[in-house]
Amino acid sequence: MISLTSAQLDAWIAAFVFPLARILALIVVAPPFSNAAVPTRVKLAVGLAVSLGLAPALPPLPPISPASGAGLLILGQQMLIGFAMGFAMRIAISAIDFAGEVIGLQMGLGFATFYDPDSSAQSPVVAQFLSLFGTLVLLAINGHLMILATLAHSFTVLPIGGAAIGSGTWLNFAHAGVVIFASGLLLALPAVAALLITNTAIGVLTRAAPQLNLFAVGFPITLTGGFVILILMLGYLGTPLIALFEHGLQAMLGHFVSAR
């Protein structure tokens, strides 16, 4: 007859629940898993499958019951780590969204918005287009598998029940928000520069021929020029987007390590 003790049951539950908390927290935040088009059941199934696959290879866990006070603290810590790692990758997509908003504003399409299920708000059309393009690039380079590989490596760098996370780590993640504006402006810079030249030329033309209607002439030119520039940009966006995603992957663990 097989007999099991409560300590053995607690150890088996902890070996599955503790890593599951970090994995599900990352899936909720990190792209492309966090996309609203992915059903919640699929996200949960992916989290359970990854947790089952990683559980046998994890370092030894502390002998703490998940239902105890210390166990609940560890669960909360694992959720925070997962959220922070997912936030590092979310910054990359947010930078692409910001670039799309800047380009759309310069094109004159700032008023053209659609409902974005990810942010539950109205988002410019160009921003949504570039966000989808960036997600496709992420999938094309197997970025989703790299995210899972980084997540698996995090259990070695940040073992469950290890040292508490210092305030410097969260300060690093707060400073990482600068990437949204810096990278977003760099991605939008070619289109912004070209549209600035176009608007300057329209201004000079309007000054030379005041009888021309600025709104009737300028808007179609900037709109057409913006689409042409956007089409030309797509062939060259792959390299900066890959560099941006690599930065996000490094930041997933780099902010924890650099704060030690």
Secondary structure, 3 states (H helix, E strand, C coil): CCCCCHHHHHHHHHHHHHHHHHHHHHHHHCCCCCCCCCCHHHHHHHHHHHHHHHHHHCCCCCCCCCCCHHHHHHHHHHHHHHHHHHHHHHHHHHHHHHHHHHHHHHHCCCCCEEEECCCCEEEEHHHHHHHHHHHHHHHHCCHHHHHHHHHHHHHHHCCCCCCCCCHHHHHHHHHCCHHHHHHHHHHHHHHHHHHHHHHHHHHHHHHHCCCCCHHHHHHHHHHHHHHHHHHHHHCCCHHHHHHHHHHHHHHHHHHHHHCC
